[in-house]
Amino acid sequence: MNASVPELHAASGAAFPFTALVGHASLQRALLLAAIDPGMGGVLISGPRGTAKSTSARALAALLPQAPFVTLPLAASLEQLVGTLNLEDVLRDGAVRLAPGLVARAHGGVLYVDEVNLLPDALVDALLDVAASGVNTVERDGVSRQHAAQFVLVGTMNPEEGELRPQLLDRFGLSVALANPDDAAQRQAIVRARLAFDADPQALLAQHADTQAQLVARLATARAALAALHWSDAVVRHAAQLALAAGVDGIRADLVMLRAARALAALEGRDTVGVDDVDTVAELALAHRRSAHAPPPQQQAPAQTPPNGQGAAASNEAAPDGDWGALPPQPDAMARVKNTGAWPPKKA
């Protein structure tokens, strides 16, 4: 071999360990709940660049057995997303063939959409339809075909680059807002973990192998147990009260809260869904739906130990946007100002 020609090495396909993420307890919880019940509509992650949005999504895919990780390009067309029917084959051999799209490739895995707020609304709408139903329908010239397309939808956006329309925001099941870490110790922990992974991915994966395996088992058990869990009238009533207090439109928030609470109970190995489960997931379902004039959420109990079991690194997740507690303007009577002597009185 010519010594002047550099040797080529295969790129490492290892994903950063989910349990090694630092400061993302709420995001980890939201992703796990969406993985247990993908029909909730996925997770929308908003935040500035460099806050591990894509890293977290890839880490989730690594927890799902044989799960593909599919990225939707910004320049994708509707046909690339949902697929198309080749009707020309009918003239040749009498068969209609489906050319599958990205949603078919993502079946059983994670479909990641970076900068979802920059996609055309029609594309986002079609994507959210498939994510919620788990079925993709392809139509052309009066002919239609359907196929299963169940995946965890993870959309990310930087609010500085534009917002999603409220109608599309509401279609996402859960949301998490991230902020730049402002604690020096937390930043150091994040940097050390990232440097360790970049230097030797397999070493960091081996270090977290046990906790990763435990989490994989918990996910599989939770998914199998999900259908057997039901909500009591008290739980449904509590979700409705929280949705009303948040001033949301429609009932999608109630449904997502209940499904997320059920997924949380399944993840934690309980056989009943409690009011506390609803409280734990409420802001994940309400943050992006809350009315600007709704009162702020009540102070929650301290966050539970994150899924990695490593304890309390400070979170870099920001409170959801919204002018909480804003009151409408109130009229105030005006009093006539007396002459102070600075100017002579106006002549009649």
Secondary structure in CASP SS format (residue, H / E / C, confidence):
PFRMAT SS
TARGET T0000
AUTHOR 0000-0000-0000
METHOD secondary structure of the structure
MODEL  1
M C 1.00
N C 1.00
A C 1.00
S C 1.00
V C 1.00
P C 1.00
E C 1.00
L C 1.00
H C 1.00
A C 1.00
A C 1.00
S C 1.00
G C 1.00
A C 1.00
A C 1.00
F C 1.00
P C 1.00
F H 1.00
T H 1.00
A H 1.00
L C 1.00
V C 1.00
G C 1.00
H C 1.00
A H 1.00
S H 1.00
L H 1.00
Q H 1.00
R H 1.00
A H 1.00
L H 1.00
L H 1.00
L H 1.00
A H 1.00
A H 1.00
I H 1.00
D C 1.00
P H 1.00
G H 1.00
M H 1.00
G C 1.00
G C 1.00
V E 1.00
L E 1.00
I E 1.00
S E 1.00
G C 1.00
P C 1.00
R C 1.00
G C 1.00
T C 1.00
A C 1.00
K H 1.00
S H 1.00
T H 1.00
S H 1.00
A H 1.00
R H 1.00
A H 1.00
L H 1.00
A H 1.00
A C 1.00
L C 1.00
L C 1.00
P C 1.00
Q C 1.00
A C 1.00
P C 1.00
F E 1.00
V E 1.00
T E 1.00
L C 1.00
P C 1.00
L C 1.00
A C 1.00
A C 1.00
S C 1.00
L H 1.00
E H 1.00
Q H 1.00
L H 1.00
V H 1.00
G E 1.00
T E 1.00
L E 1.00
N E 1.00
L C 1.00
E H 1.00
D H 1.00
V H 1.00
L H 1.00
R H 1.00
D H 1.00
G C 1.00
A C 1.00
V C 1.00
R E 1.00
L E 1.00
A E 1.00
P E 1.00
G C 1.00
L H 1.00
V H 1.00
A H 1.00
R H 1.00
A C 1.00
H C 1.00
G C 1.00
G C 1.00
V E 1.00
L E 1.00
Y E 1.00
V E 1.00
D C 1.00
E C 1.00
V H 1.00
N H 1.00
L H 1.00
L C 1.00
P C 1.00
D H 1.00
A H 1.00
L H 1.00
V H 1.00
D H 1.00
A H 1.00
L H 1.00
L H 1.00
D H 1.00
V H 1.00
A H 1.00
A H 1.00
S H 1.00
G C 1.00
V E 1.00
N E 1.00
T E 1.00
V E 1.00
E E 1.00
R E 1.00
D C 1.00
G C 1.00
V E 1.00
S E 1.00
R E 1.00
Q E 1.00
H E 1.00
A E 1.00
A C 1.00
Q C 1.00
F C 1.00
V E 1.00
L E 1.00
V E 1.00
G E 1.00
T E 1.00
M E 1.00
N C 1.00
P H 1.00
E H 1.00
E H 1.00
G C 1.00
E C 1.00
L C 1.00
R C 1.00
P H 1.00
Q H 1.00
L H 1.00
L H 1.00
D C 1.00
R C 1.00
F C 1.00
G C 1.00
L E 1.00
S E 1.00
V E 1.00
A E 1.00
L E 1.00
A C 1.00
N C 1.00
P C 1.00
D C 1.00
D C 1.00
A H 1.00
A H 1.00
Q H 1.00
R H 1.00
Q H 1.00
A H 1.00
I H 1.00
V H 1.00
R H 1.00
A H 1.00
R H 1.00
L H 1.00
A H 1.00
F H 1.00
D H 1.00
A H 1.00
D C 1.00
P H 1.00
Q H 1.00
A H 1.00
L H 1.00
L H 1.00
A H 1.00
Q H 1.00
H C 1.00
A H 1.00
D H 1.00
T H 1.00
Q H 1.00
A H 1.00
Q H 1.00
L H 1.00
V H 1.00
A H 1.00
R H 1.00
L H 1.00
A H 1.00
T H 1.00
A H 1.00
R H 1.00
A H 1.00
A H 1.00
L H 1.00
A H 1.00
A H 1.00
L C 1.00
H C 1.00
W C 1.00
S C 1.00
D H 1.00
A H 1.00
V H 1.00
V H 1.00
R H 1.00
H H 1.00
A H 1.00
A H 1.00
Q H 1.00
L H 1.00
A H 1.00
L H 1.00
A H 1.00
A H 1.00
G C 1.00
V C 1.00
D C 1.00
G C 1.00
I C 1.00
R H 1.00
A H 1.00
D H 1.00
L H 1.00
V H 1.00
M H 1.00
L H 1.00
R H 1.00
A H 1.00
A H 1.00
R H 1.00
A H 1.00
L H 1.00
A H 1.00
A H 1.00
L H 1.00
E C 1.00
G C 1.00
R C 1.00
D C 1.00
T C 1.00
V C 1.00
G C 1.00
V H 1.00
D H 1.00
D H 1.00
V H 1.00
D H 1.00
T H 1.00
V H 1.00
A H 1.00
E H 1.00
L H 1.00
A H 1.00
L H 1.00
A C 1.00
H C 1.00
R C 1.00
R C 1.00
S C 1.00
A C 1.00
H C 1.00
A C 1.00
P C 1.00
P C 1.00
P C 1.00
Q C 1.00
Q C 1.00
Q C 1.00
A C 1.00
P C 1.00
A C 1.00
Q C 1.00
T C 1.00
P C 1.00
P C 1.00
N C 1.00
G C 1.00
Q C 1.00
G C 1.00
A C 1.00
A C 1.00
A C 1.00
S C 1.00
N C 1.00
E E 1.00
A C 1.00
A C 1.00
P C 1.00
D C 1.00
G C 1.00
D C 1.00
W C 1.00
G C 1.00
A C 1.00
L C 1.00
P C 1.00
P C 1.00
Q C 1.00
P C 1.00
D C 1.00
A C 1.00
M C 1.00
A C 1.00
R C 1.00
V C 1.00
K C 1.00
N C 1.00
T C 1.00
G C 1.00
A C 1.00
W C 1.00
P C 1.00
P C 1.00
K C 1.00
K C 1.00
A C 1.00
END
